[in-house]
Amino acid sequence: MFASRIISTRNKLGGFVVKDQLNDVWGLSPETQQRIWDYFILDSVPTITKQNINNLTIAKLAQHYYVSTSLASRIVAVRTQKESLASWNDLAGIQQLDSVKKARLSLYLSFN
């Protein structure tokens, strides 16, 4: 059961880029996560081509594992208001975008 969730998450991401993405697998208790950490390794890290957040539509952003449609809409609204986003600081007012989510998204998105 846990293995299928881990594999499903890995497949949705296109592979784990950093080890602590294991923490993002739904339903793993802290105790289970701790036991898995003893065996979890990144034997191959996928090559990620970061996408420019300034060029993505709401629909394209919402396809990402870490972005809901609501969050994608808020990002695009702020981007439209500012005309362009230069950094995560430009999105500081979005409550759904905490430091963990920013760290995860920074693996996949850029501002240039």
VONUTOR-504382 format. One record per residue: residue number from 0; residue in three letters; x, y, z of N, C-alpha, C in turn. Coordinates in steps of 0.05 Angstrom, whole numbers. Atoms other than C-alpha are relative to their C-alpha. Example, Ala and Ser with C-alpha at 12.3 -4.5 7.8 and 13.67 -1.06 7.14 Angstrom:
residues 2
(0,"ALA",(18,-24,0),(246,-90,156),(18,24,0)) (1,"SER",(-16,-24,-1),(273,-21,143),(-15,22,14)) 
end
This chain:
residues 112
(0,"MET",(16,-24,0),(0,0,0),(17,25,0)) (1,"PHE",(-18,-23,-1),(54,50,20),(17,2,-26)) (2,"ALA",(-17,1,24),(98,28,-38),(-15,11,-24)) (3,"SER",(15,-10,24),(43,42,-89),(-4,30,2)) (4,"ARG",(3,-29,-3),(32,112,-60),(26,14,-6)) (5,"ILE",(-27,-12,5),(107,126,-62),(5,0,-30)) (6,"ILE",(-5,2,29),(112,101,-134),(-19,19,-16)) (7,"SER",(19,-18,13),(49,140,-154),(9,29,1)) (8,"THR",(-10,-27,-3),(77,204,-126),(25,5,-17)) (9,"ARG",(-25,-2,16),(145,192,-158),(-7,3,-30)) (10,"ASN",(7,-2,28),(111,181,-225),(-13,26,-7)) (11,"LYS",(13,-26,5),(68,244,-219),(21,22,-2)) (12,"LEU",(-21,-20,0),(131,284,-205),(20,-4,-23)) (13,"GLY",(-20,6,20),(171,251,-260),(26,-10,14)) (14,"GLY",(-23,8,-16),(218,225,-205),(4,18,23)) (15,"PHE",(-6,-16,-23),(240,249,-138),(26,15,-6)) (16,"VAL",(-23,-17,5),(289,307,-144),(17,2,25)) (17,"VAL",(-13,-2,-26),(306,313,-70),(-12,-21,18)) (18,"LYS",(9,21,-17),(301,260,-17),(-25,7,17)) (19,"ASP",(22,-7,-18),(253,298,28),(-27,2,-14)) (20,"GLN",(26,1,13),(199,295,-25),(-16,-25,9)) (21,"LEU",(14,23,-11),(182,228,7),(-20,10,21)) (22,"ASN",(19,-11,-20),(149,271,61),(-26,9,-12)) (23,"ASP",(24,-10,13),(98,294,9),(-19,-23,-9)) (24,"VAL",(17,22,7),(70,224,-2),(-24,-1,20)) (25,"TRP",(24,-1,-17),(-2,225,24),(-2,-25,17)) (26,"GLY",(7,21,-18),(-19,183,84),(22,-14,15)) (27,"LEU",(-21,13,-14),(49,165,110),(3,14,28)) (28,"SER",(-3,-11,-26),(51,175,185),(30,7,5)) (29,"PRO",(-28,-7,-6),(114,206,215),(17,-25,7)) (30,"GLU",(-14,25,-8),(132,137,244),(7,-16,-25)) (31,"THR",(-5,15,25),(125,103,176),(21,14,-17)) (32,"GLN",(-21,-15,14),(165,159,143),(27,-6,11)) (33,"GLN",(-26,4,-13),(220,149,193),(11,-28,-7)) (34,"ARG",(-9,27,7),(223,74,180),(9,-2,-29)) (35,"ILE",(-6,0,29),(223,85,104),(27,14,-5)) (36,"TRP",(-24,-16,4),(279,137,109),(25,-18,2)) (37,"ASP",(-24,17,-2),(327,81,130),(6,-15,-25)) (38,"TYR",(-3,15,25),(317,48,62),(-2,17,-25)) (39,"PHE",(5,-17,22),(301,106,17),(25,14,-11)) (40,"ILE",(-23,-13,12),(355,129,-31),(-9,11,-27)) (41,"LEU",(4,-10,27),(356,170,-94),(22,-12,-17)) (42,"ASP",(-20,13,16),(392,123,-141),(4,14,-27)) (43,"SER",(-3,-16,24),(379,167,-201),(-19,24,3)) (44,"VAL",(15,-25,-2),(355,239,-201),(-7,9,-28)) (45,"PRO",(8,-8,27),(314,261,-261),(11,28,-7)) (46,"THR",(-8,-27,10),(338,320,-303),(-26,16,-3)) (47,"ILE",(23,-17,1),(287,374,-293),(6,25,-16)) (48,"THR",(-1,-25,14),(278,430,-343),(-20,18,12)) (49,"LYS",(18,-18,-14),(249,487,-303),(-16,16,-20)) (50,"GLN",(18,-16,16),(189,522,-332),(-1,28,11)) (51,"ASN",(2,-27,-8),(184,597,-331),(-29,6,9)) (52,"ILE",(26,-5,-12),(127,615,-284),(-15,23,-14)) (53,"ASN",(13,-23,13),(114,678,-324),(-13,-8,-27)) (54,"ASN",(11,9,26),(95,637,-386),(-22,-21,3)) (55,"LEU",(19,22,-4),(48,585,-355),(-28,10,4)) (56,"THR",(28,-6,-4),(-27,588,-359),(-9,-12,27)) (57,"ILE",(12,12,-24),(-72,571,-300),(-1,-30,-3)) (58,"ALA",(3,28,5),(-86,504,-331),(27,-15,1)) (59,"LYS",(-26,13,0),(-13,488,-342),(12,-1,28)) (60,"LEU",(-10,0,-28),(7,509,-271),(-15,-21,17)) (61,"ALA",(17,18,-16),(-51,468,-242),(6,-29,-6)) (62,"GLN",(-7,27,6),(-24,406,-276),(23,-10,18)) (63,"HIS",(-22,7,-17),(35,407,-229),(-9,-13,26)) (64,"TYR",(7,14,-25),(33,360,-169),(-4,18,24)) (65,"TYR",(1,-17,-24),(44,416,-119),(-19,24,-3)) (66,"VAL",(16,-24,5),(-5,467,-149),(-29,-8,-5)) (67,"SER",(29,3,4),(-81,467,-142),(-9,21,-20)) (68,"THR",(11,-20,19),(-125,504,-191),(-3,27,14)) (69,"SER",(3,-25,-15),(-139,555,-136),(27,14,3)) (70,"LEU",(-27,-12,-2),(-64,567,-125),(9,11,-27)) (71,"ALA",(-8,-9,26),(-51,571,-199),(-15,26,-8)) (72,"SER",(15,-24,6),(-106,623,-206),(11,24,15)) (73,"ARG",(-11,-22,-16),(-77,665,-150),(28,9,-11)) (74,"ILE",(-26,-6,11),(-7,661,-180),(-3,17,-25)) (75,"VAL",(5,-14,25),(-32,683,-248),(-12,28,5)) (76,"ALA",(11,-26,-7),(-73,739,-217),(21,20,9)) (77,"VAL",(-22,-17,-9),(-12,767,-181),(18,7,-23)) (78,"ARG",(-18,-5,23),(30,759,-243),(-13,20,-19)) (79,"THR",(13,-18,18),(-22,796,-285),(0,29,12)) (80,"GLN",(0,-26,-14),(-25,852,-233),(28,13,-2)) (81,"LYS",(-28,-10,0),(51,859,-231),(12,1,-28)) (82,"GLU",(-9,3,27),(59,845,-306),(21,-22,-3)) (83,"SER",(-20,21,1),(115,796,-290),(9,-6,29)) (84,"LEU",(-10,8,-26),(142,758,-230),(31,-3,-1)) (85,"ALA",(-29,1,-1),(215,766,-211),(11,-20,19)) (86,"SER",(-9,19,-20),(220,721,-150),(-24,-9,17)) (87,"TRP",(21,10,-19),(181,683,-97),(-10,23,17)) (88,"ASN",(9,-23,-17),(178,749,-58),(-24,14,-13)) (89,"ASP",(23,-13,13),(129,775,-110),(-26,-15,7)) (90,"LEU",(24,16,-7),(81,720,-87),(-4,-3,30)) (91,"ALA",(1,2,-29),(89,732,-13),(-28,2,12)) (92,"GLY",(27,-3,-11),(16,750,-3),(-18,-24,-3)) (93,"ILE",(17,24,4),(-10,682,-24),(5,-20,23)) (94,"GLN",(-3,17,-23),(-23,642,39),(5,-29,-6)) (95,"GLN",(-4,28,8),(-25,575,3),(29,-6,-7)) (96,"LEU",(-27,4,9),(47,586,-17),(20,4,23)) (97,"ASP",(-18,-1,-23),(86,570,46),(29,-6,-8)) (98,"SER",(-28,4,6),(161,561,50),(6,-28,-11)) (99,"VAL",(-4,28,10),(157,485,39),(-9,-2,-30)) (100,"LYS",(11,1,28),(114,493,-24),(18,16,-18)) (101,"LYS",(-19,-16,17),(161,548,-50),(25,-16,-5)) (102,"ALA",(-24,16,4),(220,502,-39),(-5,-23,-20)) (103,"ARG",(6,22,19),(186,445,-76),(-3,12,-29)) (104,"LEU",(5,-12,26),(163,490,-133),(25,11,-13)) (105,"SER",(-25,-11,11),(232,521,-140),(16,-21,-14)) (106,"LEU",(-14,21,14),(256,453,-163),(-10,-2,-29)) (107,"TYR",(13,4,26),(209,458,-224),(-6,26,-15)) (108,"LEU",(8,-26,13),(195,532,-237),(23,21,3)) (109,"SER",(-20,-22,-1),(239,592,-253),(-15,26,-6)) (110,"PHE",(12,-26,5),(226,666,-261),(12,15,-24)) (111,"ASN",(-11,-13,24),(264,679,-325),(-9,-12,-25)) 
end
